[in-house]
């Protein structure tokens, strides 16, 4: 990855028509070219936009992007950010334009979305299944012959399905296969299983290629942090060992990749695997972190606190606080609908609108008449229904029906997928872009 000191600003290439069937779009909007959204003067607390809605702080996203790209560059790694988090081609493209090695997806349909957006170096960080999945992947590869595709395999059965599909179409270029090791989710559980997968790939007569080794260490986390450290460290050690075994198979001149790293243990991945890559000379360590670019006020804030506790983050040659360096970029905006009891406010936002699997949304700022109140809110969300949030208030909280509350979220992946459009906002909070999503 070449150093990019002038990363381009966020831009929308996926122009489309906005109307008032879409969350956030003001009622009465019949057809608005999305490229004109920044001219409308919309603000989530201004009273015109329909609520609830989701916004992306563009400056925070760009800051996280530039910081993490600098981190991986300084530690001898690359990154293919996981696009499943926003499924927004414009945001995935912005990361590649800023210097990311490629893009990660979770399945064949997601790969199609990114290929249509011009992103042609893709890691499918998953197995694709048996004969049906292999044939669908072959159809995708045939439709995009210039794409650089990598796919996981964690069984001989998966390899056999892939090679049958590739042998059925001699025009397909050889498929790059990553031997996946794992714990608690997919992935071969032993070196013997991984060696058998490599044997099966090598026996395909060149229709499949050994491209490296992969894992997802985040699934190995356990409630006990000490046990988590042991399991993650053991998994990464197995990945490093398997990489050396694959290197011995393919010879010293064949490029290989090692890929791992979500947004929780990326520092442990770098510490364990970057030295092996540096010594190899023909290998590339590719992280796949995706949520790190959005960050949050919940699970990832806590996770970066854990990174800090193990002194895992460093940039410019010096240790730094990851928790203070990355900025939460996503907000949910909702209106206070009712004050039915003392100490309780009901907001127009529920499980259909915001993530809750890793913690409830966090109230940040109250707006009244479009202006923020100076006194911070002490209350917290204690319950969600389908369309309502129950906000437990402290005696001195000043909350009235009609106020708009800006909430931080916990877990970007399960919040973004509720929205067809992500509204990018500038530092004043006004809408500047409308990024379409493709969750299917």
SULHUWO-V349270 format. One record per residue. N is the residue number from 1. RES is the residue in three letters. D_CENTER is the distance of its C-alpha to the mean C-alpha in Angstrom with 2 decimals. Layout:
BEGIN
((N	RES	D_CENTER) (N	RES	D_CENTER))
END
This chain:
BEGIN
((1	UNK	19.56) (2	UNK	22.14) (3	UNK	22.13) (4	UNK	21.24) (5	UNK	22.98) (6	UNK	22.88) (7	UNK	19.35) (8	UNK	19.84) (9	UNK	19.21) (10	UNK	16.86) (11	UNK	18.66) (12	UNK	18.72) (13	UNK	19.96) (14	UNK	19.36) (15	UNK	22.45) (16	UNK	23.53) (17	UNK	25.92) (18	UNK	25.17) (19	UNK	27.50) (20	UNK	28.01) (21	UNK	26.55) (22	UNK	23.07) (23	UNK	21.93) (24	UNK	22.95) (25	UNK	25.38) (26	UNK	28.89) (27	UNK	31.43) (28	UNK	33.79) (29	UNK	31.35) (30	UNK	32.34) (31	UNK	30.62) (32	UNK	28.88) (33	UNK	27.50) (34	UNK	23.94) (35	UNK	24.91) (36	UNK	27.41) (37	UNK	25.24) (38	UNK	25.48) (39	UNK	29.25) (40	UNK	29.53) (41	UNK	29.35) (42	UNK	27.07) (43	UNK	25.98) (44	UNK	24.36) (45	UNK	27.33) (46	UNK	29.93) (47	UNK	31.06) (48	UNK	30.49) (49	UNK	26.94) (50	UNK	26.58) (51	UNK	24.87) (52	UNK	22.51) (53	UNK	19.83) (54	UNK	16.37) (55	UNK	16.17) (56	UNK	13.96) (57	UNK	15.90) (58	UNK	15.80) (59	UNK	17.54) (60	UNK	15.20) (61	UNK	12.12) (62	UNK	14.47) (63	UNK	15.71) (64	UNK	12.46) (65	UNK	11.86) (66	UNK	15.46) (67	UNK	15.62) (68	UNK	12.93) (69	UNK	14.30) (70	UNK	17.66) (71	UNK	16.87) (72	UNK	15.88) (73	UNK	18.82) (74	UNK	21.20) (75	UNK	20.40) (76	UNK	21.03) (77	UNK	17.59) (78	UNK	15.32) (79	UNK	11.61) (80	UNK	9.93) (81	UNK	6.31) (82	UNK	4.40) (83	UNK	5.37) (84	UNK	5.61) (85	UNK	3.63) (86	UNK	6.56) (87	UNK	8.57) (88	UNK	10.43) (89	UNK	12.18) (90	UNK	13.57) (91	UNK	10.49) (92	UNK	9.45) (93	UNK	13.17) (94	UNK	13.46) (95	UNK	11.40) (96	UNK	13.64) (97	UNK	16.62) (98	UNK	16.10) (99	UNK	16.31) (100	UNK	13.27) (101	UNK	14.89) (102	UNK	13.08) (103	UNK	10.11) (104	UNK	8.73) (105	UNK	9.23) (106	UNK	10.42) (107	UNK	13.82) (108	UNK	16.56) (109	UNK	16.19) (110	UNK	12.64) (111	UNK	14.24) (112	UNK	17.04) (113	UNK	15.11) (114	UNK	13.76) (115	UNK	17.23) (116	UNK	18.97) (117	UNK	17.15) (118	UNK	18.56) (119	UNK	15.68) (120	UNK	17.75) (121	UNK	16.40) (122	UNK	14.01) (123	UNK	13.19) (124	UNK	13.37) (125	UNK	12.07) (126	UNK	14.54) (127	UNK	18.23) (128	UNK	19.49) (129	UNK	22.47) (130	UNK	26.15) (131	UNK	28.39) (132	UNK	26.78) (133	UNK	23.25) (134	UNK	24.79) (135	UNK	26.87) (136	UNK	24.04) (137	UNK	22.18) (138	UNK	25.53) (139	UNK	25.92) (140	UNK	22.61) (141	UNK	23.69) (142	UNK	27.08) (143	UNK	25.83) (144	UNK	23.81) (145	UNK	26.15) (146	UNK	24.83) (147	UNK	21.23) (148	UNK	20.21) (149	UNK	18.63) (150	UNK	17.84) (151	UNK	17.81) (152	UNK	18.03) (153	UNK	21.41) (154	UNK	22.54) (155	UNK	26.01) (156	UNK	29.04) (157	UNK	28.98) (158	UNK	25.62) (159	UNK	27.10) (160	UNK	30.30) (161	UNK	28.63) (162	UNK	26.80) (163	UNK	30.02) (164	UNK	32.05) (165	UNK	29.86) (166	UNK	30.02) (167	UNK	33.76) (168	UNK	34.34) (169	UNK	33.25) (170	UNK	34.79) (171	UNK	33.30) (172	UNK	29.75) (173	UNK	28.77) (174	UNK	28.12) (175	UNK	24.72) (176	UNK	22.72) (177	UNK	22.05) (178	UNK	20.21) (179	UNK	21.98) (180	UNK	19.62) (181	UNK	20.80) (182	UNK	19.54) (183	UNK	20.45) (184	UNK	20.11) (185	UNK	18.04) (186	UNK	18.71) (187	UNK	20.23) (188	UNK	23.84) (189	UNK	25.40) (190	UNK	28.14) (191	UNK	29.15) (192	UNK	31.72) (193	UNK	29.25) (194	UNK	27.07) (195	UNK	30.30) (196	UNK	31.32) (197	UNK	28.13) (198	UNK	28.86) (199	UNK	32.47) (200	UNK	31.53) (201	UNK	29.45) (202	UNK	32.33) (203	UNK	34.78) (204	UNK	33.36) (205	UNK	35.55) (206	UNK	32.77) (207	UNK	31.04) (208	UNK	28.07) (209	UNK	27.20) (210	UNK	26.01) (211	UNK	23.05) (212	UNK	22.06) (213	UNK	20.53) (214	UNK	17.14) (215	UNK	15.94) (216	UNK	13.31) (217	UNK	14.92) (218	UNK	12.98) (219	UNK	15.01) (220	UNK	18.12) (221	UNK	17.99) (222	UNK	21.19) (223	UNK	22.80) (224	UNK	24.97) (225	UNK	23.26) (226	UNK	26.01) (227	UNK	25.52) (228	UNK	21.75) (229	UNK	22.58) (230	UNK	25.14) (231	UNK	23.09) (232	UNK	20.07) (233	UNK	22.66) (234	UNK	24.62) (235	UNK	21.77) (236	UNK	20.91) (237	UNK	24.66) (238	UNK	24.94) (239	UNK	22.26) (240	UNK	24.27) (241	UNK	27.47) (242	UNK	26.33) (243	UNK	25.27) (244	UNK	28.83) (245	UNK	30.29) (246	UNK	28.51) (247	UNK	29.66) (248	UNK	33.17) (249	UNK	32.98) (250	UNK	31.88) (251	UNK	33.70) (252	UNK	32.88) (253	UNK	32.23) (254	UNK	29.53) (255	UNK	26.02) (256	UNK	23.61) (257	UNK	20.05) (258	UNK	18.63) (259	UNK	14.93) (260	UNK	13.22) (261	UNK	11.18) (262	UNK	8.27) (263	UNK	8.14) (264	UNK	11.56) (265	UNK	13.97) (266	UNK	13.04) (267	UNK	16.52) (268	UNK	18.27) (269	UNK	16.85) (270	UNK	18.13) (271	UNK	21.38) (272	UNK	22.10) (273	UNK	21.24) (274	UNK	21.64) (275	UNK	25.43) (276	UNK	25.75) (277	UNK	24.07) (278	UNK	26.27) (279	UNK	29.34) (280	UNK	28.64) (281	UNK	28.63) (282	UNK	27.26) (283	UNK	23.89) (284	UNK	20.40) (285	UNK	17.84) (286	UNK	14.33) (287	UNK	11.41) (288	UNK	8.07) (289	UNK	6.08) (290	UNK	2.67) (291	UNK	3.87) (292	UNK	6.99) (293	UNK	7.38) (294	UNK	7.89) (295	UNK	9.53) (296	UNK	11.95) (297	UNK	15.58) (298	UNK	15.31) (299	UNK	13.63) (300	UNK	11.62) (301	UNK	14.81) (302	UNK	16.77) (303	UNK	14.72) (304	UNK	15.26) (305	UNK	18.81) (306	UNK	19.08) (307	UNK	17.97) (308	UNK	20.76) (309	UNK	23.16) (310	UNK	23.01) (311	UNK	23.25) (312	UNK	20.17) (313	UNK	19.12) (314	UNK	21.32) (315	UNK	21.43) (316	UNK	24.57) (317	UNK	26.20) (318	UNK	26.25) (319	UNK	24.56) (320	UNK	22.56) (321	UNK	20.97) (322	UNK	17.17) (323	UNK	17.50) (324	UNK	19.64) (325	UNK	18.01) (326	UNK	14.53) (327	UNK	14.90) (328	UNK	13.49) (329	UNK	12.80) (330	UNK	12.79) (331	UNK	16.18) (332	UNK	17.99) (333	UNK	21.62) (334	UNK	24.37) (335	UNK	28.15) (336	UNK	30.61) (337	UNK	32.60) (338	UNK	35.06) (339	UNK	36.69) (340	UNK	38.57) (341	UNK	39.37) (342	UNK	39.78) (343	UNK	36.61) (344	UNK	34.42) (345	UNK	32.49) (346	UNK	30.86) (347	UNK	27.97) (348	UNK	26.87) (349	UNK	23.38) (350	UNK	22.64) (351	UNK	20.56) (352	UNK	20.18) (353	UNK	18.64) (354	UNK	16.41) (355	UNK	14.49) (356	UNK	17.02) (357	UNK	16.02) (358	UNK	15.23) (359	UNK	17.80) (360	UNK	19.38) (361	UNK	18.69) (362	UNK	20.59) (363	UNK	23.25) (364	UNK	23.32) (365	UNK	25.95) (366	UNK	28.68) (367	UNK	29.90) (368	UNK	33.43) (369	UNK	34.85) (370	UNK	31.80) (371	UNK	32.26) (372	UNK	30.53) (373	UNK	32.76) (374	UNK	33.49) (375	UNK	33.63) (376	UNK	30.30) (377	UNK	29.72) (378	UNK	30.23) (379	UNK	29.55) (380	UNK	26.59) (381	UNK	25.15) (382	UNK	26.81) (383	UNK	26.34) (384	UNK	24.61) (385	UNK	26.34) (386	UNK	25.05) (387	UNK	25.70) (388	UNK	26.87) (389	UNK	25.81) (390	UNK	28.58) (391	UNK	28.78) (392	UNK	31.22) (393	UNK	33.02) (394	UNK	35.09) (395	UNK	38.68) (396	UNK	38.15) (397	UNK	35.01) (398	UNK	36.00) (399	UNK	34.34) (400	UNK	35.99) (401	UNK	35.47) (402	UNK	33.80) (403	UNK	31.77) (404	UNK	28.14) (405	UNK	25.71) (406	UNK	22.45) (407	UNK	20.07) (408	UNK	17.09) (409	UNK	14.60) (410	UNK	13.33) (411	UNK	9.97) (412	UNK	7.79) (413	UNK	6.65) (414	UNK	10.42) (415	UNK	11.54) (416	UNK	10.09) (417	UNK	11.39) (418	UNK	14.81) (419	UNK	15.19) (420	UNK	16.48) (421	UNK	16.37) (422	UNK	14.46) (423	UNK	17.35) (424	UNK	16.92) (425	UNK	19.58) (426	UNK	21.57) (427	UNK	22.89) (428	UNK	25.60) (429	UNK	23.26) (430	UNK	24.52) (431	UNK	22.48) (432	UNK	22.12) (433	UNK	19.78) (434	UNK	18.64) (435	UNK	15.40) (436	UNK	15.69) (437	UNK	13.07) (438	UNK	13.80) (439	UNK	12.99) (440	UNK	16.46))
END
